[in-house]
Structure formats: structure tokens, C-alpha cells
């Protein structure tokens, strides 16, 4: 069963983010945590999704951007490359959650979610 999430105050939804020194990128972070990586994983485990920024060089072609982002996601979150439940979306996107609330993420951001935990749809913004 997909976890229901209530984001009625989505306009005010501003999760804490933390910069990863070694990989030079930023992710949403769950607090409190003893380390940055633990905080990244905690947010994902608690919420079923994460939002990332600066995971790739914007001058690279799309294929290279996705490849670079994917490698960092695997390193940080220990995702299994064969896991079919983990979905990641790159770009300026409008996310639509199961309760019909939505949020728009900026260009070059990454939204990663576990489709067994949350129900979300998206549209690409131009």
C-alpha cells in the first residue's frame, strides 16, 4: 500500500538541506542526525523522497548529467541499481502528490522517490 502523505501546506514546505563536501551537491536532510549522509538517508527513509541540487555540471549533455547524478545517488543512498521502485526525475518539474498538492522544483534539480512509499506524478516545466 502506498503511504499517504499530506502536504496541505506545500507552499510552506521548505525542507532543510545540507551540502555534501566530498560530492559537492546538496540534498534534503532529516534532523537531528550525527552526519550529513545519515541525515540524507533519514529524510529519504522518513518521507519516501528526497530533493537534490547541484548533482551534475549543467554544461554536460543530458545523458552525462543523468549518469553523474545517478552515481552520486548510489554513493549517498546505497540504492541498488536493479531496484525498480526508486524513480528519479531531472529538471524543472512540477510534482503532483496524491492529495493533489503540488510543488515546482527549479531547473537542474533532482527528485527521487520510492514508488512503494508515495504516490506522485509530475510534469516537466518549460
C-alpha positions in Angstrom: 0.0 0.0 0.0 1.3 3.5 -0.9 1.9 5.7 2.1 -0.4 8.7 2.1 1.3 12.0 2.6 -0.4 15.2 3.5 1.1 18.3 2.1 -1.7 20.8 2.6 0.9 23.4 3.5 3.1 22.6 0.5 3.6 26.3 -0.3 5.4 26.5 3.0 7.2 23.2 2.6 10.9 24.0 2.8 12.9 21.0 4.0 16.3 21.6 5.4 19.2 20.9 3.0 22.8 20.1 3.6 25.9 20.4 1.3 27.9 17.2 0.8 31.5 18.3 0.9 33.1 15.4 -1.0 30.5 15.1 -3.8 29.8 18.9 -4.0 26.0 18.6 -4.1 23.0 19.4 -1.8 20.2 17.2 -0.6 17.2 17.4 1.8 18.3 16.3 5.2 16.4 14.8 8.2 17.3 16.3 11.6 18.7 15.6 14.0 21.5 13.4 12.6 25.1 12.7 13.5 26.4 13.0 10.0 25.4 14.6 6.7 25.0 11.2 5.0 22.9 9.8 7.9 20.7 12.9 7.6 20.2 12.4 3.9 19.2 8.8 4.4 17.0 9.7 7.4 15.0 12.2 5.3 14.5 9.7 2.5 13.6 6.9 4.9 11.1 9.1 6.8 9.5 10.7 3.7 9.9 8.3 0.8 11.6 11.0 -1.3 14.5 13.4 -1.5 15.3 16.6 -3.4 18.8 17.2 -4.7 20.6 20.1 -6.2 24.0 20.6 -8.0 24.5 16.9 -8.8 25.9 17.5 -12.2 27.5 20.1 -14.5 24.7 21.9 -16.3 27.0 22.3 -19.3 27.1 18.5 -19.9 24.6 16.8 -22.2 21.5 15.3 -20.6 22.9 11.7 -20.7 26.0 12.7 -18.9 24.0 14.7 -16.3 21.8 11.7 -15.5 24.8 9.4 -15.3 26.7 11.7 -12.9 23.6 12.2 -10.7 22.8 8.5 -10.6 26.4 7.7 -9.5 26.1 10.2 -6.6 22.7 8.9 -5.6 24.1 5.3 -5.4 27.0 6.5 -3.3 25.0 8.5 -0.9 21.9 6.4 -0.5 23.2 2.9 -1.3 20.4 2.4 -3.9 20.5 -0.9 -5.7 20.8 -0.2 -9.4 18.4 -3.0 -10.1 15.7 -1.6 -7.8 12.6 -0.8 -9.9 10.9 1.1 -7.1 13.3 4.0 -7.0 12.5 6.7 -9.5 14.5 9.8 -10.2 13.4 12.8 -12.3 15.8 15.5 -13.5 14.9 19.0 -14.5 12.5 21.8 -13.8 9.4 19.8 -12.7 6.0 20.3 -11.2 5.3 17.5 -8.7 1.7 16.5 -8.1 1.2 14.4 -4.9 -1.7 12.0 -4.2 -3.6 14.7 -2.3 -3.4 16.9 -5.4 -1.0 19.3 -3.8 1.9 20.3 -5.9 5.3 22.0 -5.8 7.6 23.2 -8.6 11.3 22.4 -8.4 13.9 24.6 -10.1 15.7 23.6 -13.3 18.6 21.2 -12.7 17.1 19.8 -9.6 16.6 16.1 -8.9 13.5 14.5 -7.3 14.0 10.9 -6.1 11.2 8.8 -4.7 10.2 5.3 -3.7 7.0 4.5 -5.6 6.1 1.9 -3.0 6.0 4.6 -0.3 4.5 7.7 -2.0 2.3 8.4 -5.0 3.4 11.3 -7.1 3.0 12.4 -10.7 5.0 15.1 -12.5 5.0 17.4 -15.4 8.1 19.0 -17.0 8.1 22.7 -17.0 9.5 24.7 -19.9 
